[in-house]
Every structure is written in C-alpha cells, then in structure tokens.
C-alpha cells in the first residue's frame, strides 16, 4: 500500500516474471548479492532506492548502503526482502 507516496512491503516491487530468468538475476541470486538485486529491481521497476527500501521493509539509508556495497544482506529474511 502507498503511504505518503512511498511503496511499502505490502505492495511488492513488481519485477516482471521473465526478468528473473535473466543471467543478471541468476548470478545475483547465486552470489546472494543484495546490492546487485537492488540494482536489478531498480532497472526493471523504475523505483527509487527509497521506494525499494520501503518495499523491502528497510530504511532508505540501509538500502543505499546495500546498493553501494557498504553493507551486505546475508540473513535469509533480509535477503528474501530484497529478492
């Protein structure tokens, strides 16, 4: 649901099903690379880092750290939120 113009976890992010079959997505998932998954999702949805962060239940600042490699997503619940 949208709150104040932000996407929330209840909305999902809407990456097309076909995109998940790309080599980029498969490589990011195999490597458990949260930053690559954020960038992949941005490319296929047009959402901002803030929109993706809201959809995954993390703060925009944390999402920025993940995208820029300053923080990794390794715990399954966190990783599944990104994926």
N, C-alpha and C positions, 0 to 999 in steps of 0.2 A: 504494500500500500504506500501511497505517496504522502509524505508529511513534510510540509514546508518546501515542496519542490524536490525533496530528496527521495531516492529509491531506498526501500527498506528490505530486510531479509525476506519478508513475506512476498515481495514482488518477483524474486528470482532475477536473473540478468538477461535471459533471452538469447543466449548464443544459439545460432541455428544448429540443428542436429548434424547436418552434413559437415559443419566446421570441425566437430570433434573427431572426425575421421582423417583430418589432415596430419601430415607428418609433424608440423609445428606443435599441434596439440598433443600428439602421441609422445613426442620427445619430452615436452614439458611435464607430462604426467609420469612418464618413466623416471625422469630425473627428480620428480617431486619438487619442481621449481616453481614456487608460488609467484615470483616476480614475472616469469615468462607467462604464467597463466593469467595474471592480471593484464599484461600487455596484450595477450591473445584476446581476452574478453573485451578489452577496450577497442581493439581493431574490429571486432565483429559485432559490437553493440553500439559504439559511439558514446558509451557512458564515460563520465569523468572519473578520476580517481576517487572523488568524494561519493559519486553515485555507486561505484563498485564497492567501496568500503561500506556504505550503507546496506547494500545488498548482501554483503557477506558478514555483517554484524561486527565490523571492526571500525576503528576511527579512521578518518581520512589521513591523519598523520602516520598511523601504523601502516596503512595501505601504501603511502608514499615510501616508507622505509622498505617495505617488501619489494616494490617495483624497482627501487634503486639499489637493491642488494645489501642494504644496511641491516636488514632483519630477515630471517628465514621463517618459513612456515613448515613446521615438521610434525606437529601434533595432528593426529587424524581429524579431530573436529575442526581445527583451524584450516587444515589443508582442504577438507571437503567443502568448507565455505567458499574457498577460492575456486575450487574446481566446480 
